[in-house]
């Protein structure tokens, strides 16, 4: 993946833009971050599905459950 870096020197007013390949450490960090985001999304989706299954068994909507539980 290409990394674009922009540097602005306030003394000279010169802006320097460089493009480079990411380092192996940056690649590893990016991939790890993307995996963490995907895991969080999967966890949130699983939690929402479980919550909806419980509400369906009780015959409640999400809004009704919020009212009963005192949520905002």
C-alpha positions in Angstrom: 0.0 0.0 0.0 1.2 3.5 -0.8 1.7 6.0 2.1 1.3 9.7 1.2 2.9 12.1 3.6 2.4 15.8 3.6 4.8 18.1 5.4 4.3 21.8 5.7 7.2 24.1 6.9 5.6 27.1 8.5 8.9 29.1 8.4 9.4 28.8 4.6 5.8 28.1 3.7 6.9 25.1 1.6 4.7 22.1 1.4 6.3 18.7 0.6 4.4 15.7 -0.5 6.0 12.3 -0.6 4.7 8.9 -1.6 6.3 5.7 -0.4 5.5 2.0 0.1 4.5 1.1 3.6 7.0 -0.7 5.7 6.4 -4.4 6.8 5.8 -3.1 10.4 3.2 -0.6 9.0 1.6 -3.4 7.0 1.4 -5.6 10.0 -0.1 -2.9 12.1 -2.7 -2.0 9.4 -3.8 -5.6 9.0 -4.0 -6.1 12.7 -6.1 -3.0 13.0 -8.4 -4.1 10.2 -8.8 -7.5 11.9 -9.7 -5.9 15.2 -12.3 -3.7 13.5 -13.8 -6.7 11.7 -13.9 -8.6 15.0 -15.7 -5.7 16.8 -18.2 -5.5 14.0 -18.9 -9.2 14.2 -19.2 -9.1 18.0 -21.7 -6.1 17.7 -23.7 -7.9 15.1 -23.8 -11.1 17.1 -24.9 -9.2 20.2 -27.6 -7.3 18.2 -28.9 -10.6 16.8 -29.0 -12.2 20.2 -30.8 -9.2 21.6 -33.3 -9.2 18.8 -34.0 -12.9 19.4 -34.8 -12.3 23.0 -37.1 -9.4 22.1 -38.8 -11.6 19.5 -39.5 -14.3 22.1 -40.9 -11.7 24.4 -42.9 -10.1 21.6 -41.4 -6.6 22.2 -39.9 -4.1 19.8 -36.6 -2.4 20.6 -38.3 0.8 21.5 -40.6 -1.0 23.9 -37.6 -2.7 25.6 -35.9 0.7 25.9 -39.0 2.1 27.6 -39.2 -0.8 30.0 -35.5 -0.8 30.9 -35.4 3.0 31.3 -33.0 3.6 28.4 -32.9 6.9 26.6 
